[in-house]
Amino acid sequence: MIQLGECSGIIIGGGETERYRDYIVDTRIGKKIKELYRQGVPVAGFSAGALLSPEFCVIPPIDNSQGKHLFLPGLGLIQDLVVSVHYTKWQEESNLQAAVATTGVSVGYGINDQAGCYFLNQSFCRSEGEIELSNNKGGIS
């Protein structure tokens, strides 16, 4: 825990999203990540790491052992949005729309491989690569 407390940036990589969530979100590690984030330490999430970052950790059927859409608490680093990773590869359009509707957030970000979204102070700043947006009215843009 000492090493985490001294870091100047945190990267949460890809892997088994359910296991990452169990080991990070409701643990001392998750608490420390949130504390550091509030202090201004940047946090990056790739694949599973991106799914853990918002208030809602939405795990699609293709990415979990139960084979169904899972809606679990996330780290809460960013609010009022959900993310879908491997968006085109996993054909996530309907899952992203369902996640937005189920959680009641304002927007969902479908993030393709080789793409990324940047947020600063809870606000979307910019993206790189191809992303899709889904709003709470069921639209994809």
N, C-alpha and C positions, 0 to 999 in steps of 0.2 A: 504494500500500500504506500510505502514511503516513496518508491520510484514513481508511482502514478501522481502523487502529490507534487512532485518536482518537475513534471513534464511541461513543455511549452506548446504541446499539441497532442491530440489523441486521434488515433485511427482505429476504427472498428471494422475489421475486414469481413470477407464473405465466409460462409460456412453453413452449418445446420442452424437455421434461424431459430427453431424451437429451443435448441440447446443453448445458443448464445443468449437468448432471452432469459432462460432459466438461470444462467450463470452471471448475468449482468444486471438486468432491469431491477429486480427487487432485492438487491444485495448491497453490501458495503461498497463494492466496486461501482455499481450504478449510482449510489448516493454521492460518491466521490467525483464521478464524471459530471454529474449535474452541478455539484458545487464548483468545480473548476470551470465549467461552461459559463456559469453565472458570473465568474470572476474574469471572463474574457478569453479563456483558453479555447482555441478553435478545436472543433470536433468534426471529423470526417467519417462518413459511413459508406462502405461499399457493399452492395448486395445485402446480405443479412444485416450488416451494420447500418445501412440506410433504413431498412424496415424497422429497426429498433429505435431510431432517433425521435420520431414524432410522439405525440401524446398517445396515439393509437398505433400499436404494432399489428398491422394487418398482414397475415401470412396466407398466401393463396394456396389452393388445394395442391398444386404441383410441387409446393415447397414444404410439405409437412407430412408426418407419418399417418395422420388421420384421413388425408385425402379430401379435406373439406376446408372451406374458408374459416380461418381463425381470426377472431377479433380480441386482442389482448392488450393490456396496458403496455405502453412503451416507456422510453426514458422521459418523454415530455420536454425535450430540448426545443422543439418547435410545436406550436399549437395550431389548431384549426385547419389541418391538412393531413392527408394520407399520401403515401408513396407506393408505387408499384414498380418493382425492378425487373430487369430483363423483359421489358414491356412488349416489344415486338416478338422476340424469340419465344416467349411463353404465351403469346396471344392473350394479353391481360386486359383488353379493352372492357369487356363485360365485368370482369372482376374489379377493375378500378371503379367503374360506375357503381357497382354494388357496394363497394367499400365507402365511397363518398355518401351514398344514400343511407347506409346502415349507421355510420358514425355521426352523420349530420354535420360534417365539416364543410367549409366553403369550397374547397378545391382539392383535387387529387392530382398528383404529378406522376405520369407514366414515364419512367426513365429507361431509355434504351441502353444497351451495352455501349460502351465507349462514350457515354454522355454523363452529365452531372448537373446538379442544381446547387446554387449558392444562396444561403440565407444569412442575413445580418439583422440582429434585433427583431427577430420574428418575421421579417419581411423578405420576400423573394428578391434577390439582387440581379442574378443573371444565370444563364445556363450555357453549357457547352455541349455540342452534339444535339441529337434529336430527342426531344421530350414531347409529351402530349399532356394537355391539361383537361381535366374533367371537372365541371362545376356541379353544384348541388341541384341544378335544374336538369341533370342527366345528359348534358351536352359534352361532346369532345371537341376540342379545338386544336 
